[in-house]
Amino acid sequence: MGDAWIESVPGIKGGAPVIKGTRITAHAVEARLSPGDSLDEIPAENPDLPREAFEAAVLFAKAHPLSG
């Protein structure tokens, strides 16, 4: 599922994993959930993207945590 929605492109966000066709990083989506945003709020702000894209971003970020 994640591969369908997540890509890394060298010229976009320094090659960080993003939702395909956007500049929204997987880790930024995951970070929004920590302070209390729900996974329902994020897609509502981005109506051109399906909820599945954000679910894939969260799964990807959890499977590939940032170091440091």
N, C-alpha and C positions, 0 to 999 in steps of 0.2 A: 504494500500500500504506500509506504513512504517514498519509494523510488518514483512513483507516479507524480508526486507533488513536490519533491525536494530536489534541488540542483545546486551545484557549486560552479560559478562562472568566474574566472579570474578577474575580470574587469568590474564585477558587481560586488560591492561590500567586501572588497579584498579577498574574494573567493570563499567567503563564509557561506554555509548552506542557507539557501533562501527558498521560499515558496516559488515554484517555477513561474517565470514571467513577472516577478515582483522584486522589490528590494526589501521585503519583509523577511528577516532572518528567523530561522527556527528557534534560536535561543532567545530572541526578543519576544516571541510568542510565549514561550515557556516562562520567561521572566514576568510577564504580565499576570500570570496566574498566581504567582507568589503573594503579591500584596492584596489579593482578594478579587481581582477581575475573574469573571467566569468565562468558560469557553463559549457561552452563548453571546456574550457581549462583543467579543472580538470579530466574529463573522458579521454581526449586525453593522459594524463600522466599515466593513469591506464587502458590500453586497455583491460585488462581481465575482467573489471567490466562495466556493462551497465550504461548509463546515469541515468536510473531510480534509481539506487542505490544511486547516489549522490543527486538526487532530493529528495528522501526519507530522506536522512541524513539532508538536509537543512530544510525540513518540520518538522522533529523531533526536531531539535535544536531550531527552532523558537517556537515550541509548548512547549518546556521544557527548557527555558533559564537557564543558569548557575546563581547561586546566588553568591553574593559577588562582 
